[in-house]
Amino acid sequence: MDALKFNVVYEDAGEGWVYAHVPELPEVHTQGESLDEARSMVREAIELVLGERRLRGEQIPTTGWALVEPVEIAA
């Protein structure tokens, strides 16, 4: 089986925490006390969601695209 790839967006959740979510899988969102922990947590969440979708006979989405870019606005 080929590997599946998904986009993960990591954001500062404050007080050292990192929030992670997957645009292609809206039910996947988690956080960790560090970037490494958030990466581990989101991998586990993706695997869990994919397993649940397979059990329900739901389609696994293909990888889309995600872009994060700064927009500067005068203060």
Short mmCIF file of the C-alpha atoms (twelve columns), coordinates in Angstrom:
data_MODEL
# 
_entry.id   MODEL 
# 
loop_
_atom_site.group_PDB 
_atom_site.id 
_atom_site.type_symbol 
_atom_site.label_atom_id 
_atom_site.label_alt_id 
_atom_site.label_comp_id 
_atom_site.label_asym_id 
_atom_site.label_seq_id 
_atom_site.Cartn_x 
_atom_site.Cartn_y 
_atom_site.Cartn_z 
_atom_site.pdbx_PDB_model_num 
ATOM 1  C CA . MET A 1  0.000   0.000  0.000  1 
ATOM 2  C CA . ASP A 2  1.269   3.472  -0.848 1 
ATOM 3  C CA . ALA A 3  1.742   5.952  1.958  1 
ATOM 4  C CA . LEU A 4  -0.894  8.626  2.418  1 
ATOM 5  C CA . LYS A 5  0.163   12.236 2.894  1 
ATOM 6  C CA . PHE A 6  -1.806  14.979 4.587  1 
ATOM 7  C CA . ASN A 7  -1.096  18.633 5.271  1 
ATOM 8  C CA . VAL A 8  -0.715  19.529 8.924  1 
ATOM 9  C CA . VAL A 9  -0.952  23.128 10.110 1 
ATOM 10 C CA . TYR A 10 0.803   23.918 13.379 1 
ATOM 11 C CA . GLU A 11 -0.056  27.037 15.356 1 
ATOM 12 C CA . ASP A 12 1.062   28.613 18.596 1 
ATOM 13 C CA . ALA A 13 -1.607  27.823 21.183 1 
ATOM 14 C CA . GLY A 14 0.017   29.913 23.916 1 
ATOM 15 C CA . GLU A 15 2.004   29.058 27.013 1 
ATOM 16 C CA . GLY A 16 4.310   26.764 25.017 1 
ATOM 17 C CA . TRP A 17 1.514   24.614 23.567 1 
ATOM 18 C CA . VAL A 18 1.268   23.842 19.842 1 
ATOM 19 C CA . TYR A 19 -2.117  23.319 18.136 1 
ATOM 20 C CA . ALA A 20 -2.228  21.046 15.059 1 
ATOM 21 C CA . HIS A 21 -4.991  20.436 12.537 1 
ATOM 22 C CA . VAL A 22 -5.373  18.740 9.152  1 
ATOM 23 C CA . PRO A 23 -7.365  20.615 6.464  1 
ATOM 24 C CA . GLU A 24 -8.225  17.410 4.555  1 
ATOM 25 C CA . LEU A 25 -9.530  15.729 7.723  1 
ATOM 26 C CA . PRO A 26 -11.566 18.334 9.625  1 
ATOM 27 C CA . GLU A 27 -12.088 15.985 12.564 1 
ATOM 28 C CA . VAL A 28 -8.315  15.908 13.206 1 
ATOM 29 C CA . HIS A 29 -7.214  18.590 15.623 1 
ATOM 30 C CA . THR A 30 -4.967  18.157 18.625 1 
ATOM 31 C CA . GLN A 31 -2.247  19.861 20.590 1 
ATOM 32 C CA . GLY A 32 0.988   19.143 22.387 1 
ATOM 33 C CA . GLU A 33 3.259   20.794 24.911 1 
ATOM 34 C CA . SER A 34 5.932   21.069 22.202 1 
ATOM 35 C CA . LEU A 35 6.169   20.838 18.422 1 
ATOM 36 C CA . ASP A 36 7.508   17.289 18.702 1 
ATOM 37 C CA . GLU A 37 4.614   16.234 20.921 1 
ATOM 38 C CA . ALA A 38 2.093   17.925 18.600 1 
ATOM 39 C CA . ARG A 39 3.620   16.033 15.658 1 
ATOM 40 C CA . SER A 40 3.243   12.736 17.505 1 
ATOM 41 C CA . MET A 41 -0.304  13.549 18.616 1 
ATOM 42 C CA . VAL A 42 -1.458  14.568 15.135 1 
ATOM 43 C CA . ARG A 43 0.000   11.393 13.609 1 
ATOM 44 C CA . GLU A 44 -1.967  9.312  16.134 1 
ATOM 45 C CA . ALA A 45 -5.123  11.337 15.472 1 
ATOM 46 C CA . ILE A 46 -4.794  10.877 11.696 1 
ATOM 47 C CA . GLU A 47 -4.360  7.116  12.088 1 
ATOM 48 C CA . LEU A 48 -7.396  6.938  14.380 1 
ATOM 49 C CA . VAL A 49 -9.609  8.957  12.029 1 
ATOM 50 C CA . LEU A 50 -8.522  6.971  8.974  1 
ATOM 51 C CA . GLY A 51 -9.334  3.733  10.807 1 
ATOM 52 C CA . GLU A 52 -12.783 5.019  11.772 1 
ATOM 53 C CA . ARG A 53 -13.486 6.220  8.227  1 
ATOM 54 C CA . ARG A 54 -12.482 2.828  6.832  1 
ATOM 55 C CA . LEU A 55 -14.779 1.034  9.291  1 
ATOM 56 C CA . ARG A 56 -17.681 3.226  8.188  1 
ATOM 57 C CA . GLY A 57 -16.828 2.685  4.519  1 
ATOM 58 C CA . GLU A 58 -16.113 6.364  3.999  1 
ATOM 59 C CA . GLN A 59 -13.738 7.690  1.388  1 
ATOM 60 C CA . ILE A 60 -10.219 8.693  2.396  1 
ATOM 61 C CA . PRO A 61 -9.568  12.140 0.898  1 
ATOM 62 C CA . THR A 62 -6.620  12.815 -1.350 1 
ATOM 63 C CA . THR A 63 -4.015  15.323 -0.313 1 
ATOM 64 C CA . GLY A 64 -5.081  18.855 -1.021 1 
ATOM 65 C CA . TRP A 65 -2.949  21.868 -0.462 1 
ATOM 66 C CA . ALA A 66 -2.528  24.312 2.356  1 
ATOM 67 C CA . LEU A 67 -0.792  27.662 2.402  1 
ATOM 68 C CA . VAL A 68 0.093   29.852 5.322  1 
ATOM 69 C CA . GLU A 69 1.415   33.284 4.484  1 
ATOM 70 C CA . PRO A 70 1.715   36.560 6.343  1 
ATOM 71 C CA . VAL A 71 -0.318  39.582 5.304  1 
ATOM 72 C CA . GLU A 72 1.043   42.916 6.475  1 
ATOM 73 C CA . ILE A 73 -1.477  45.602 7.407  1 
ATOM 74 C CA . ALA A 74 -0.478  49.077 8.556  1 
ATOM 75 C CA . ALA A 75 -1.083  49.533 12.266 1 
# 
